[in-house]
Amino acid sequence: MGPETASVTGHDVTTITCICGNTVSQDGLIQANSRGVPIAGGDSPVPAGLAPWPEDEDLYTLCPRCGRVYRDAVIEETGTAPVAFQVDVAAGPIAEAIKAHWNLSS
């Protein structure tokens, strides 16, 4: 059995429907780094709790509802959205980074 795979339209990361059912228009999806930490969109200095924009531009998409993380390059290249890994979004540094991300977005 292969990895879990989310639904995606075309090769567009903004159209992911996470395995848990979340989408951009529901609870939102967040750009993250290769550890699943939400990234700051070019802000300098980087707000506490968020990761800087990756120098290698290796972007991921984090579902803040369930913690599944998808690698953007795979989606853009193949048009499929396999789960790369999963993080804990209920507690700890990822949960705090999600809060910091939403505070910047509001």
C-alpha positions in Angstrom: 0.0 0.0 0.0 1.4 3.4 -1.0 1.3 6.7 0.9 -1.9 8.5 1.6 -2.7 10.9 -1.3 -4.9 14.0 -1.2 -7.0 15.2 -4.0 -5.5 18.0 -6.2 -6.7 19.6 -9.4 -4.1 19.8 -12.1 -0.7 20.7 -10.7 -1.9 23.5 -8.4 -1.1 23.3 -4.7 -3.9 25.8 -3.9 -6.5 23.2 -5.0 -5.5 20.5 -2.5 -8.3 18.8 -0.6 -6.5 17.3 2.3 -7.3 13.7 3.3 -9.1 15.2 6.4 -11.3 17.2 4.0 -9.7 20.6 4.7 -9.1 23.1 1.8 -7.8 26.6 1.3 -11.3 27.9 1.6 -12.2 26.0 4.8 -9.5 26.0 7.6 -6.8 27.1 5.1 -3.6 25.5 4.1 -0.2 27.0 5.1 3.1 27.2 3.3 5.8 25.5 5.4 9.4 24.4 5.3 10.7 20.8 5.0 10.1 20.3 8.7 6.4 21.4 8.5 7.0 24.7 10.2 5.0 27.6 8.8 7.2 30.1 7.0 7.2 33.8 6.9 6.4 35.2 3.5 9.6 37.2 3.1 9.1 39.3 6.2 12.4 40.5 7.7 12.9 39.9 10.5 11.1 36.6 10.7 8.4 36.7 13.4 8.9 34.5 16.5 7.8 30.9 15.9 7.8 31.1 12.1 10.6 29.7 9.9 12.3 31.9 7.3 11.6 31.4 3.6 13.7 28.4 2.5 16.8 29.5 0.6 16.4 26.5 -1.7 12.7 27.4 -2.3 11.7 23.8 -1.3 8.2 24.6 -0.2 5.6 22.4 1.5 1.9 22.8 2.3 0.7 22.2 5.8 -2.8 21.3 6.8 -3.4 23.1 10.1 -6.4 20.8 10.8 -4.7 17.4 10.8 -0.9 18.1 10.4 -0.4 16.4 7.1 2.3 18.0 5.0 2.5 17.8 1.2 5.6 18.7 -0.9 4.8 21.4 -3.4 7.4 20.3 -5.9 5.8 16.8 -6.2 2.4 18.3 -6.7 3.6 20.7 -9.4 5.6 18.0 -11.2 3.2 15.1 -11.0 -0.2 16.5 -10.3 -0.5 14.2 -7.3 -0.4 15.1 -3.6 1.1 12.2 -1.6 1.5 13.0 2.1 5.2 13.7 2.7 4.9 13.4 6.5 2.7 14.5 9.4 3.3 16.9 12.3 1.5 17.6 15.6 -0.7 20.6 15.2 -2.4 20.3 18.6 0.6 21.3 20.8 4.2 22.3 20.7 6.2 24.5 18.3 4.1 23.7 15.2 0.9 24.6 17.0 2.5 27.9 18.2 3.8 28.6 14.7 0.3 28.1 13.2 -1.1 30.7 15.7 1.7 33.1 14.8 0.9 32.6 11.1 -2.8 33.3 11.6 -2.0 36.4 13.7 0.0 37.8 10.8 -2.7 37.0 8.3 -5.5 38.7 10.2 
